[in-house]
């Protein structure tokens, strides 16, 4: 996995990458490609979902709620 290029808007630390397109910070902020920065809550579960794109099966990060 490559180096993170996102910095947290709340605390200024470098965010850690969990999945391609999904990064987190220790203070509770996260970043996702399609929604941007958001604050995590206890009911969020981060997972990979498999989708068929053309003839290939690709994995995309999703946020599920308990």
N, C-alpha and C positions, 0 to 999 in steps of 0.2 A: 504494500500500500504506500502511496506517495505521502509527501509531507503536507500537513494542513496549512492552508493559506488564510484561514478565517481566524479573526480575533473576536473575543467575546465583547459585545457592546456594554455589558454590565460591569465587568471587572477588568477587561483589557488583556486577559490571558489568552494564550493560543488554544484553540479548541482541538480536541482529540477526535480522530475519525473512527466511527464505529463500523459503518458500511460505506460503500461508495455513494456519495451524495447525502450523507447524514453525519453530522459532527456534534460533539457535546463538550460542555465545560463543567468544571466541578461546582460552580455556583448555581447551576440549575437551568442555564440557558442552552438551547440547542439550535441547530441550523439544518434545514432540509431544502433541497433544490427548488421544489415547487412552492413552498410556503415561506421560505426565508427564516428569520429569527423568531423563536417562540420560547416560552417558559414551560419546562416540564412539570407535569403533575403526577401524583402517585398512581393514578389509574391508567397511565399510558404504558403500553407494551410495544417495544420496537422489535420488528421481525423482518425477514426477507420473504417476499412473495414471488413465486415463479410465474412468468407470463410467456406465452408463445408470441414471438415477434418474427414474422416471416416464417422461416423454417427452423429458427433457433429458439431455444428456451433460455430466457434471461431472468436474472433475479433483480428485484427492485425493492428498496427499503419502504416499509409501510408502518404506520402508527395505528395500533389497535387499542381499543379501550375495554377495560374489564367490566 
